Amino acid sequence: MAKKGLIYALLSALLFSTMNVFVKLLGTNIPPGEIAFARGFFGTVAVLIIMYVKGIRFSKEDRGLLVMRGLYGGFGMVCNFIALVHIKLSDATILFQTTGIFVFIFSALFLKESIPKGAGKWLGVILIAVLVMVNPFSYESFSWYALVAILGAALAAAAYTTIRTISKRGKHSNFEIMAYFMITGMIAGLVTTDKLVMPQGTDWLIIFAIGGISVVAQFFLTGAFVTTNAVVAQFLQYVGVFISSFYGFLIFGESLSIATVGAGIAMFISSVMLARLKEQSGPLREGKVIEDKIK
């Protein structure tokens, strides 16, 4: 079972990184919000079909929370796509990994979950690493789009925190929760797009690729957290950073600075340590399964 979980995690990392490449390629012609709409559309169709086959219906309880979860996740997805289009693929991917850190903080603030002893130093390391990557003190290298990536990570974490509140009541299928995310993701994409652009030629193929890959990748990601240790699954998520860096170099001619590499490694080690501390202090798997990466 654990071996299957490792394979699922690696496949999800590969597929999501590949999807990000297509998002960046399509972003030269199509607005990021419109891309988010397309991804939400494919996801909505897929989830609704599964719900129909399984006989799952939309419930009347917690609709406000479900909509909030969807809006947080939808606008987080748009922020992620905007960052992917405008900054280096590797930088956007690394910054979006701060989702896990915001989850850690929001869970303590809003769900009153305890902060494990020793977590403060690792959070401090991550903060320093993010500052190194964003570099807000340099006019030449600073990019507002880096902050958009971090905002997307925070919104994704807010969506997760909302899901945790919903899941404690035990009245909703994961597919119903995902349906709200996909539907509101379409809405978020539309309201953040000033002008819709009609896709041309190969744009349509890329749109279909993004939709199809995201659905399959989501399946593998959920399977990874169900069948393997949560710390191991968290560890393997960072494989996507290295895959994205390789794609960025191979396809877009991007290079990584020593500072970015160092910051990425520091964030990776700190995140794994935080996940270990969290797991040792209480159950982590349930939350990670429901999180469904907010992608």
N, C-alpha and C positions, 0 to 999 in steps of 0.2 A: 504493500500500500504506500509506504514512504517513497519507494522508487518511482511509483506512478506520479506521486505528488511532485517530485523533483522534475520529472519530464514535463508535466503540465506547466510548472513555473517557468522552465526554460522556453517552452513553446510560446507561452503568453508574452514573455519578454521579447522574444524574436518578432512575434506578430505585431505587438504594439509599436515596437521600434520601426518596423516596416510601414505600418500605417502612418506614423509620424513623417516618414520620408514622403509618402504620397501627399500628405497634407501640405508639406512645405513646397512640393512641386506644383500642386494645384493652386497654392496661394499666390503664385505669380499672375494668375488670370482671374481667380475667383476670390471674393472677399472671405475672410475667415468665418464670419458669421453665417454665410451661406453654406460653407463647408460643414459647419456644425449642424445646420438645419438638415443637410443631406444625411449626415451620420445618424442624427436623431430619427429621421424618417425610416431608414433601413432598420434601425434598432427597434422602433415602434412596431413595424410590420412583423419582425421576427418574434418579438415578445408576445404580441397579440395572438399570433398563430399558435405559439406554445400554450398560452393561457386557454385558447379555445380547445385545443386537443386534450389538455389536462382537465378541462372543465372548471377552470379557476375564474371566478367572477370578481369584479371590483366591489369592494365593501363600502359601507357607508360611514364607518368609524375612521377617525383621525385624518379626515381629508385635508384639513388645514396643515397638519404636519407633513403629510405626503406631498402636498404642493410645495411647501417650503423646501423639503428635501430635493424635489425636482428642480426648483429654481436655483438653489445653491449649486447643485451639480451641473445644471445646464449652463449657467453663466461661468462656472469654473472651467467647463469644457471650452467655451468660447475664448476665455483668457488664455488657456493653454494653446489653442490653435493660433491666436494672434501672436503669441510669443514664438511659436514654432516658425511662423512665416518671417518674422522680422529679426530674430537673433540666431546665433549658431544653434544647430540641432542639439549638440552636446550640452551647451549652456542651458537651453530651455528644459531639456530632460533632467539635468541635475537639479535645477531650481524647483522643478515641479515635484521632485522627491521630498521636498520639505513638507508635503502633505502629511506624512507620518508624524512630523514634529508638531504641527498644528493640531492633529488629532490627539496627541499626547496632552497638549496644553488644554484644549477645549474639553476633553474628557474630565480633567481635574476641575476646571472652572464651572462647567454646566452640569456634568453628571456626578460631580462630587466623588470621583474615583481618586483613590489615594496616589500620591506621587512617591514612587519608590525612593528609598534612601540612596544617595549617590547619583541621582538623575541630574541634579543641577549642573555639575561640571560638564556633562556630555551635552546638555542644552547650550551651555556657554560656548563649547567648541563649535557647535553647529552655527550659532549666531556669528561667530568670528569668520567661519568659512563662507557663510552667505555674504557677509560684508566684503570679503576678499573678492568674491565672484561679481557682485553687483558694482563694487568700487564706486560708491557715491561721491567720493572726494575728488575724483578725476573727471574734469569736464570732457576730455577727449574720449575716454573709454566708457563713460557712464551711458547707460541706455534705459530709458523709461520702460522699455519693453521687458527688461529684467524684472521690474517691479510688477508688471502685468502677470508675469509667470508666477511670482510669489503670491499675488492676489488670487490667481487661479488655484494655487495650492491651498490657500486659506479657505476659499469657498468650497473646495472639495472636502476639506476637513469638517467644515460646518455641516455639509450634507451628511457625512458619516455620523457626526454627533446627533443629528436629528434622527437618523436611522436607528441608532442605539436606543433612543427614547421610544421609538415606535416598536422596535423588536421586543422590548421588555414586556409589552402587552400581549405579544404572541398571537395577534389576530390577523396578520397579513402575510401572504406568500411573498417570497423574494421576487417572484416574477411580477407581482402587482407593484411592488416598490420600484422595480426597474422600469416598468411601463410608465409610471409617473415621471421618472427621470428622462426617459427618451422623449416623451411627449412635450414636457416643458423644455427639454433641450432644443427641440425644433422651434419653440416660441422664442427662447433666448437667442437663437441664431438669427431669427427674422428681425427682432427688435434692435439688434446691434448691427444690422446691415443697412447702410444708407441707400444703396442701389443694388438691386439684384442683377447679376450678369448671366446671360444665357451661355451655358457651357458649349464649347465648340470641339468637334473632332475627338481627340484623345482625352479631353477633359471628362467626357462621359465614362470612359473606361476607368479613369482614376477614381471617379466618384463611386462607381460600383465596387472597385477594389477596396476603398476606404470602408464602405458600408459592410461588405462581406467579411473583411479581415477583422473589423472591430467586434462583430458578433461572435466569431469563432474564438478570438483572443479572450473575450469576456468569459466564455465557457471554460477555457483552460485556466484562467486566473482564479475563478471561483473553485474549480476542481483542485487547484494547488493548495488553497488554504483549507480545504476540507480534508485532504488526504495526507498532509505533511505537517511537521512542526511549524508553528507560526514564525519562529525566529529564522528557521531555514528558508521559509517562503519569503520573508522580508529580505533576507540576504540575497536571494536569487533575483529579486526585483531589480537590484542594482546592476544585474547583468545587462539590463536594457540600456543603462547609461553607456556601457562600453560598446554595445552593439550600435547605439546611436552615434557615438564618436567615430566608429569605423565607417558607418554610412556617410557621416558628414565629411570625412576625409576623402572617401572614395567617390562620392557623387557630387558634392558641392565644393570640394577643395578646401574644406575647413581645417584648421590646425588648432591644437590645444596648447595654451600657454602653460608654463610650469606652475604658475599660481592657480590656474583652473584645475590642473591635475591634483595638486596638493589639497585644494579645497574640497574637491570631489572625494578624495580618499578619506579626508577627515570627516566629512559628512557621512560617508558610508560606514566607517568604523563606529562613529558615535550613534548612528541610527540602530545598528545591530546591537550595541551595548544597551541602549534604551529598551529595545524590544526584549532583550534577555531579562533586564531588571523588571520590566512590566509583567512578563510571563511568570517570573519567580514570585511576584507579589500577588498574582491573581490570574484568572482566566483571561486569555487574550484571543484565543482562536475564534470564539463566537463573534466578537467585534470585527475581526479581520475578514471573516467570511462574508458578513453582511456589508462590509465597506464596499465590496465589488469594485474597488479602485477608482470609483467615480469617473471613469474614462469615457 
